[in-house]
Amino acid sequence: MEKLNIAKKNDGTYFGPCLDMINRHGLISGATGTGKTITMKLFVEKLSEKGIPTFLVDVKGDLNGFETSGKSSDKLVKRLEMLQESLPDFQTFPVQYWDLFGEKGLPIRTTISDMGPLLLARLLELNEVQSSILHTLFKLADDEGLLLLDFKDIKALVEYAYANSTSLPQGYGSLNKASLSAIIRQLNTFEQQNVSDFFGEQALEIEDFIGTEKGKGYINLVDASKLSMHPKLYSTFLLWLLSELYETFPEEGDLVQPKMVYFFDEAHLIFDKISPVLLNQIEQVVRLIRSKGIGIYFVTQSPTDIPDSVLGQLGNRIQHGLRAYTAKEIKQLKLAAQGFRVNPTLDIEKELLELGVGEALVSFLDEKGVPEVTERVQILAPSSAFGHVEEVNYFNHHSLNAKYQMPLDRASAFEKLHESANKVAQNAKGQDTSSNKSTPAQTPKKRGRKPDSMVEKVTKSFLSSLGRSVGSSLARGILGTLKKL
């Protein structure tokens, strides 16, 4: 059984996860400064050498050295002497750079329709009532074929619903104007934070992450040094990406090695204040996505940052040192120790406090999928440059540049709704002119529903015609994002 050796045990033997068990997901955790980032970097390099593409987020801006060969240093030589290791085979790895803001990599975009109401409600921090209204508006847009592509589309739809809250097609109900107004305020706040460019086209096609160069898998590196200042956008982006993975890739069954591996750094943000409904759906995605050949690795400070229902599905564990000074930290330490398979020769709780930088307790799944006993290991050295590299070409793939660099702005909900508003205004003006020419005879009043006004008739006629011109309603997947049919 082939293993991906990333560490060395005290007896001098190499250690690492089984290649065909890497898609059973995993966890890399440890206190700040204990070596999580280097471990993730080495893991990614080893996967790339096997031709396996990876995705990772560079939160601190110190992971952009993959395309630069590593070099010797006194500190490295001293550590390698302690490990009884020679210098690594310094080399480079192919990288595709991404950045939601388009500054240190190609912009990653998705459409409003693609993200769906569940994740957008989380992003906008809407309450239950407001979220319910947003779901209704998405259903209306999906049913009627209104394309919600960029930020101005969703804003136009909410404003349109506010102005016509009592004249929407039958089956959508009368929407509360106070809640609609609150959603508009949240949209305005989000827009002022200059992060609305995430929505639009060309939307990311996740298949572009897959590929090799000279036999090495592409490392897809997202610069998040700016994105991390917007925690809600960052966590929602990762959730959207997780959903895209699930909806895009087909079932593969058991593979000799994963199709791709994703590393989600600062994973605690994903689960911060998450609703039970969304958490339940994330659990399903993590459980089912491994059969698509995709491995998910959460990177965070403590295993307690991950809900138990998700943590229980992470078969490969790398735990760097923990610090326990407060009652809360001591409790987290005990819980972390309980997540490892017992080794009679190790006091896991004690070991966690004594681990130095670059040391870790590890437990990987064996060839039968059973967790191995916990081992104390030293993580090996990466082959590419450590730390931040100044001279980097972040736009090094011409075909991807042509596809993603310039945003598109095709006709969508914004244009259609403005067309409708103009039509309503013109018809209303014509009705006023006609009524001024002659006064209709008085007719007896009848009980029952008040007849639709001309404005309401035009609004309903326009909305009902959209679905006929565009096609059937859109299908949504497990996290509310569009299914890739």
VMD Tcl script that draws the C-alpha trace (Angstrom):
set ca {
  {0.00 0.00 0.00}
  {1.58 3.27 -1.18}
  {1.92 5.99 1.44}
  {2.52 9.71 1.20}
  {5.45 10.07 3.59}
  {5.37 13.46 5.27}
  {6.91 12.66 8.66}
  {9.52 10.58 10.46}
  {9.05 8.57 13.64}
  {11.58 8.40 16.47}
  {12.73 4.98 15.29}
  {13.74 6.48 11.94}
  {10.88 5.07 9.85}
  {8.85 7.31 7.58}
  {5.18 7.88 8.16}
  {2.20 9.23 6.26}
  {-1.33 8.57 5.05}
  {-2.22 5.82 2.60}
  {-2.69 7.36 -0.83}
  {-6.06 5.70 -1.41}
  {-7.36 6.86 1.99}
  {-6.59 10.56 1.57}
  {-10.12 11.18 0.27}
  {-11.42 10.07 3.69}
  {-10.72 13.65 4.76}
  {-8.63 14.97 7.60}
  {-7.70 17.58 10.16}
  {-4.53 19.62 10.67}
  {-4.67 21.48 13.98}
  {-2.44 23.11 16.54}
  {-1.76 26.35 18.36}
  {-0.34 29.36 16.54}
  {3.35 28.93 15.71}
  {3.48 25.15 16.09}
  {3.97 24.36 12.39}
  {0.51 23.86 10.84}
  {1.33 25.95 7.77}
  {4.56 24.08 7.00}
  {2.75 20.77 7.41}
  {0.04 21.87 4.98}
  {2.69 23.10 2.53}
  {4.59 19.79 2.64}
  {1.36 17.79 2.27}
  {0.44 19.83 -0.82}
  {3.89 19.35 -2.36}
  {3.79 15.58 -1.87}
  {0.34 15.41 -3.48}
  {1.53 17.53 -6.41}
  {4.46 15.14 -6.96}
  {1.89 12.35 -7.37}
  {0.05 14.37 -10.03}
  {-2.82 15.26 -7.65}
  {-4.15 18.84 -7.92}
  {-4.78 20.69 -4.68}
  {-6.54 23.81 -3.44}
  {-5.47 25.86 -0.45}
  {-6.02 29.30 1.00}
  {-3.11 31.59 1.87}
  {-4.48 33.56 4.81}
  {-1.20 35.19 5.95}
  {0.43 35.68 2.54}
  {3.34 33.32 3.25}
  {2.48 30.40 0.96}
  {3.32 31.89 -2.43}
  {6.75 30.24 -2.69}
  {5.75 27.02 -4.45}
  {7.16 28.23 -7.78}
  {10.46 29.15 -6.14}
  {12.97 26.45 -5.30}
  {13.87 26.12 -1.62}
  {17.37 26.76 -0.34}
  {19.53 25.77 2.58}
  {19.78 27.79 5.78}
  {21.46 27.34 9.15}
  {18.11 26.74 10.81}
  {17.12 24.11 8.25}
  {20.49 22.32 8.43}
  {20.27 22.18 12.22}
  {16.79 20.66 12.11}
  {17.76 18.13 9.44}
  {20.77 17.05 11.47}
  {18.47 16.40 14.40}
  {16.24 14.29 12.09}
  {19.29 12.59 10.58}
  {18.07 13.76 7.18}
  {19.97 15.23 4.23}
  {18.82 18.38 2.46}
  {15.58 17.84 0.53}
  {15.53 17.77 -3.26}
  {14.77 21.48 -3.68}
  {12.28 21.96 -6.52}
  {9.35 24.00 -7.79}
  {5.67 23.21 -8.30}
  {3.08 24.51 -10.80}
  {0.69 27.06 -9.32}
  {-2.54 28.69 -10.44}
  {-3.11 31.88 -8.46}
  {-6.58 33.10 -7.48}
  {-7.87 36.08 -5.52}
  {-11.49 37.12 -5.01}
  {-10.37 40.73 -5.46}
  {-8.29 40.01 -8.57}
  {-5.11 41.56 -7.16}
  {-2.80 38.60 -6.45}
  {-4.39 36.15 -8.81}
  {-7.29 35.66 -11.15}
  {-10.64 36.80 -9.75}
  {-12.98 34.10 -8.51}
  {-16.58 34.95 -9.27}
  {-19.89 33.22 -8.93}
  {-23.37 34.37 -9.81}
  {-26.06 35.22 -7.28}
  {-28.23 32.44 -8.74}
  {-25.38 29.98 -8.41}
  {-24.76 30.78 -4.75}
  {-28.42 30.42 -3.85}
  {-30.55 31.83 -1.02}
  {-29.20 29.70 1.84}
  {-25.61 30.89 1.57}
  {-26.53 34.45 0.56}
  {-28.73 34.76 3.67}
  {-25.73 33.66 5.77}
  {-23.49 36.15 4.00}
  {-25.92 39.01 4.62}
  {-26.57 37.84 8.21}
  {-30.34 37.82 7.73}
  {-32.73 36.69 10.43}
  {-35.19 33.84 9.96}
  {-38.01 35.98 8.54}
  {-35.71 37.85 6.16}
  {-34.13 34.58 5.04}
  {-37.57 33.16 4.30}
  {-38.36 36.18 2.12}
  {-35.06 35.82 0.30}
  {-35.88 32.16 -0.43}
  {-39.24 33.28 -1.84}
  {-37.56 35.83 -4.12}
  {-35.10 33.24 -5.38}
  {-37.97 30.87 -6.13}
  {-39.73 33.65 -8.01}
  {-36.56 34.40 -9.99}
  {-35.89 30.70 -10.67}
  {-39.49 30.01 -11.72}
  {-39.76 33.07 -13.93}
  {-36.33 32.75 -15.50}
  {-34.93 35.97 -14.04}
  {-31.14 35.65 -14.21}
  {-29.49 36.78 -10.98}
  {-25.89 37.17 -12.07}
  {-24.26 40.09 -10.30}
  {-24.94 42.19 -7.23}
  {-27.11 44.75 -8.96}
  {-29.45 41.95 -10.04}
  {-30.35 40.83 -6.52}
  {-30.60 44.43 -5.39}
  {-32.96 45.22 -8.27}
  {-35.08 42.16 -7.47}
  {-35.49 43.09 -3.79}
  {-36.27 46.72 -4.67}
  {-38.78 45.53 -7.27}
  {-40.44 43.26 -4.70}
  {-40.58 46.16 -2.26}
  {-42.32 48.39 -4.83}
  {-44.71 45.61 -5.91}
  {-45.09 43.57 -2.73}
  {-48.85 43.10 -3.20}
  {-48.84 42.39 -6.95}
  {-46.52 39.40 -7.27}
  {-47.86 36.32 -9.12}
  {-50.21 34.02 -7.24}
  {-48.44 31.52 -4.99}
  {-45.72 33.81 -3.62}
  {-47.81 35.66 -1.08}
  {-47.61 39.24 0.08}
  {-44.10 40.07 1.25}
  {-43.47 42.11 4.38}
  {-42.14 45.51 3.35}
  {-40.29 46.09 6.63}
  {-38.29 42.89 6.09}
  {-37.66 43.77 2.45}
  {-36.39 47.16 3.60}
  {-34.03 45.46 6.07}
  {-32.67 43.22 3.30}
  {-32.04 46.29 1.13}
  {-30.09 47.89 4.00}
  {-27.96 44.76 4.37}
  {-27.29 44.74 0.63}
  {-26.23 48.39 0.78}
  {-23.88 47.67 3.68}
  {-22.34 44.74 1.84}
  {-21.89 46.85 -1.29}
  {-20.12 49.60 0.65}
  {-17.54 47.09 1.87}
  {-16.32 46.74 -1.75}
  {-16.72 42.97 -1.80}
  {-19.68 42.74 -4.20}
  {-17.32 42.05 -7.14}
  {-17.33 38.40 -6.04}
  {-20.67 38.15 -7.85}
  {-20.74 38.19 -11.63}
  {-19.36 36.52 -14.71}
  {-17.22 34.85 -15.94}
  {-18.21 32.55 -13.08}
  {-15.59 30.07 -11.91}
  {-15.71 26.66 -13.58}
  {-14.28 24.45 -10.90}
  {-12.92 21.98 -13.46}
  {-10.21 24.60 -14.14}
  {-8.62 23.61 -10.82}
  {-7.87 20.19 -12.26}
  {-4.70 19.68 -14.25}
  {-1.02 18.82 -14.27}
  {2.19 20.31 -15.60}
  {5.15 18.03 -16.30}
  {3.48 15.34 -14.25}
  {2.91 17.51 -11.17}
  {-0.59 18.42 -10.03}
  {-1.57 22.07 -10.08}
  {-1.57 23.88 -6.74}
  {-4.52 26.28 -6.75}
  {-3.56 29.01 -4.30}
  {-6.12 31.59 -3.18}
  {-4.63 34.73 -1.66}
  {-6.84 35.57 1.32}
  {-4.72 38.22 3.04}
  {-7.44 40.75 2.14}
  {-10.35 38.33 2.10}
  {-9.68 37.24 5.69}
  {-10.61 40.76 6.82}
  {-14.17 39.86 5.82}
  {-14.78 36.69 7.89}
  {-18.37 36.18 6.78}
  {-17.45 36.43 3.09}
  {-14.47 34.13 3.62}
  {-16.50 31.42 5.35}
  {-19.38 31.70 2.86}
  {-16.90 31.46 -0.01}
  {-15.53 28.19 1.39}
  {-19.04 26.81 1.87}
  {-19.97 27.76 -1.68}
  {-16.81 26.07 -2.95}
  {-17.64 22.92 -0.98}
  {-21.08 22.88 -2.57}
  {-19.62 23.44 -6.05}
  {-17.32 20.45 -5.57}
  {-20.23 18.26 -4.61}
  {-22.50 19.40 -7.44}
  {-19.82 19.39 -10.17}
  {-17.87 16.15 -9.91}
  {-19.37 12.74 -10.74}
  {-19.32 9.64 -8.58}
  {-16.00 7.82 -8.85}
  {-16.13 5.04 -6.27}
  {-12.85 3.82 -4.77}
  {-9.80 5.34 -6.50}
  {-6.14 4.41 -6.06}
  {-5.52 8.09 -5.34}
  {-7.79 11.14 -4.91}
  {-8.83 13.26 -7.87}
  {-8.16 16.43 -5.88}
  {-7.57 17.53 -2.28}
  {-8.80 20.76 -0.67}
  {-7.33 22.43 2.41}
  {-9.64 24.86 4.22}
  {-7.59 27.07 6.53}
  {-9.18 29.04 9.40}
  {-11.89 26.39 9.32}
  {-13.45 27.62 12.57}
  {-14.97 30.52 10.59}
  {-17.03 28.08 8.53}
  {-18.88 26.83 11.60}
  {-19.12 30.10 13.53}
  {-22.79 30.78 14.37}
  {-23.90 28.31 11.72}
  {-27.58 27.40 11.56}
  {-28.59 23.80 12.31}
  {-30.09 23.47 8.82}
  {-26.87 24.53 7.08}
  {-24.71 22.40 9.39}
  {-26.81 19.34 8.63}
  {-26.31 19.88 4.91}
  {-22.55 20.40 5.32}
  {-22.40 17.08 7.17}
  {-24.04 15.39 4.19}
  {-21.65 17.01 1.71}
  {-18.56 15.97 3.69}
  {-19.89 12.43 4.06}
  {-20.84 11.98 0.41}
  {-18.13 13.88 -1.43}
  {-15.39 11.34 -0.76}
  {-17.05 8.97 -3.25}
  {-16.36 11.63 -5.89}
  {-12.63 11.27 -5.26}
  {-12.37 14.56 -3.34}
  {-10.49 14.90 -0.05}
  {-11.31 17.74 2.38}
  {-8.83 18.81 5.07}
  {-9.79 21.37 7.70}
  {-6.96 23.44 9.18}
  {-7.61 25.15 12.51}
  {-6.19 25.71 15.99}
  {-8.17 23.11 17.91}
  {-10.26 20.07 16.98}
  {-13.03 21.59 19.10}
  {-13.43 24.26 16.40}
  {-15.11 21.58 14.26}
  {-18.59 20.25 15.17}
  {-18.52 16.63 16.34}
  {-20.75 15.50 13.46}
  {-18.16 16.73 10.96}
  {-15.08 15.90 13.07}
  {-16.16 12.26 13.22}
  {-15.81 12.03 9.43}
  {-12.18 13.23 9.38}
  {-10.18 10.01 9.31}
  {-6.64 11.41 9.02}
  {-5.45 13.52 11.96}
  {-2.33 15.66 12.35}
  {-2.23 17.40 15.72}
  {0.50 19.91 16.51}
  {1.09 21.26 20.00}
  {-1.64 22.83 22.09}
  {-1.39 25.37 24.87}
  {-3.53 25.04 27.98}
  {-3.44 27.95 30.43}
  {-7.14 28.57 31.04}
  {-9.96 26.26 32.12}
  {-11.40 26.41 28.59}
  {-8.04 25.50 27.02}
  {-7.57 22.59 29.44}
  {-11.00 21.26 28.47}
  {-10.11 21.62 24.76}
  {-6.86 19.74 25.38}
  {-8.69 16.80 26.96}
  {-11.20 16.69 24.11}
  {-8.41 16.82 21.52}
  {-6.63 13.90 23.21}
  {-9.82 11.84 23.16}
  {-9.97 12.17 19.36}
  {-6.91 9.94 18.87}
  {-6.60 6.18 18.97}
  {-4.86 5.10 22.17}
  {-1.19 4.15 22.04}
  {-0.14 2.32 25.25}
  {3.32 3.87 25.03}
  {2.05 7.47 24.79}
  {0.29 9.74 27.25}
  {-1.48 11.68 24.51}
  {-2.69 14.52 26.73}
  {0.80 15.07 28.15}
  {2.43 14.76 24.71}
  {0.19 17.48 23.27}
  {1.60 19.97 25.77}
  {5.22 18.97 25.12}
  {5.27 18.98 21.30}
  {7.83 21.38 19.85}
  {7.61 23.30 16.58}
  {7.42 20.84 13.69}
  {6.41 17.93 15.91}
  {2.97 16.36 15.81}
  {0.82 13.49 16.97}
  {-0.62 11.70 13.96}
  {-3.16 9.00 13.30}
  {-3.95 8.00 9.72}
  {-6.33 5.43 8.30}
  {-4.67 2.15 7.34}
  {-5.39 0.27 4.11}
  {-8.61 -1.12 5.65}
  {-9.83 2.31 6.72}
  {-9.09 1.72 10.42}
  {-7.36 4.51 12.41}
  {-3.76 3.60 13.23}
  {-2.46 3.98 16.78}
  {-1.24 7.48 17.51}
  {2.42 8.22 16.82}
  {4.65 11.13 17.75}
  {6.50 12.29 14.65}
  {8.71 15.02 13.20}
  {7.34 16.69 10.07}
  {9.78 16.66 7.15}
  {10.98 19.77 5.30}
  {9.23 21.11 2.17}
  {11.12 21.40 -1.12}
  {10.02 24.87 -2.26}
  {10.74 28.26 -0.74}
  {9.54 29.06 2.78}
  {7.69 32.28 3.58}
  {6.55 35.11 1.36}
  {8.23 35.57 -2.04}
  {8.22 39.08 -3.53}
  {8.71 38.43 -7.25}
  {5.75 36.31 -8.32}
  {3.80 36.37 -11.57}
  {0.25 35.97 -10.31}
  {-1.20 35.90 -13.84}
  {0.90 33.16 -15.40}
  {-1.74 31.20 -17.35}
  {-2.76 32.94 -20.59}
  {-5.84 30.80 -21.24}
  {-7.21 31.43 -17.74}
  {-6.38 35.14 -18.02}
  {-8.45 35.38 -21.20}
  {-11.32 33.55 -19.54}
  {-11.53 35.23 -16.14}
  {-9.69 38.54 -15.98}
  {-12.31 40.79 -17.60}
  {-15.83 40.69 -16.10}
  {-18.87 40.16 -18.32}
  {-22.16 42.02 -17.96}
  {-24.90 40.44 -20.03}
  {-28.60 41.26 -19.80}
  {-30.08 39.81 -16.62}
  {-32.61 40.61 -13.89}
  {-31.46 44.22 -13.49}
  {-32.14 45.04 -17.14}
  {-35.36 43.01 -17.30}
  {-36.83 44.58 -14.18}
  {-35.97 48.08 -15.35}
  {-37.64 47.25 -18.67}
  {-40.71 46.16 -16.73}
  {-40.73 49.32 -14.61}
  {-40.57 51.49 -17.72}
  {-43.40 49.52 -19.30}
  {-45.54 49.90 -16.16}
  {-44.90 53.64 -16.11}
  {-45.81 54.06 -19.79}
  {-49.02 52.05 -19.42}
  {-49.99 53.93 -16.29}
  {-49.44 57.21 -18.10}
  {-51.56 56.01 -21.02}
  {-54.33 54.95 -18.64}
  {-54.34 58.39 -16.99}
  {-54.57 60.10 -20.39}
  {-57.44 57.88 -21.44}
  {-59.39 58.46 -18.21}
  {-59.03 62.24 -18.56}
  {-60.70 62.20 -22.01}
  {-63.95 60.64 -20.81}
  {-65.61 59.84 -17.54}
  {-66.96 56.27 -17.43}
  {-70.50 55.66 -16.27}
  {-70.94 54.79 -12.61}
  {-71.57 51.07 -11.98}
  {-72.87 49.44 -8.82}
  {-70.14 48.35 -6.44}
  {-69.68 44.61 -5.97}
  {-68.40 42.81 -2.94}
  {-65.27 40.68 -3.20}
  {-61.64 41.11 -4.20}
  {-60.55 44.52 -5.41}
  {-59.77 44.41 -9.16}
  {-56.11 44.66 -10.17}
  {-54.91 48.11 -11.06}
  {-53.28 48.72 -14.44}
  {-49.86 48.68 -12.73}
  {-50.60 45.31 -11.11}
  {-51.87 43.86 -14.39}
  {-48.75 44.91 -16.28}
  {-46.47 43.60 -13.49}
  {-48.15 40.20 -13.42}
  {-48.24 39.99 -17.22}
  {-44.53 40.80 -17.44}
  {-43.46 38.30 -14.77}
  {-45.61 35.51 -16.15}
  {-44.15 36.02 -19.63}
  {-40.54 35.68 -18.44}
  {-40.81 32.00 -17.62}
  {-42.28 31.25 -21.05}
  {-39.44 33.09 -22.78}
  {-36.60 31.62 -20.74}
  {-37.62 28.08 -19.90}
  {-38.32 25.86 -16.94}
  {-37.34 26.64 -13.36}
  {-33.82 25.98 -12.13}
  {-32.84 23.00 -9.98}
  {-31.02 23.58 -6.70}
  {-28.64 21.27 -4.89}
  {-27.88 20.28 -1.32}
  {-26.64 23.72 -0.14}
  {-29.10 25.67 -2.26}
  {-26.61 26.28 -5.08}
  {-27.49 25.50 -8.67}
  {-27.22 21.88 -9.72}
  {-24.80 21.25 -12.57}
  {-27.20 19.48 -14.92}
}
mol new
graphics top color blue
foreach p $ca { graphics top sphere $p radius 0.5 }
foreach p [lrange $ca 0 end-1] q [lrange $ca 1 end] { graphics top cylinder $p $q radius 0.2 }
display resetview
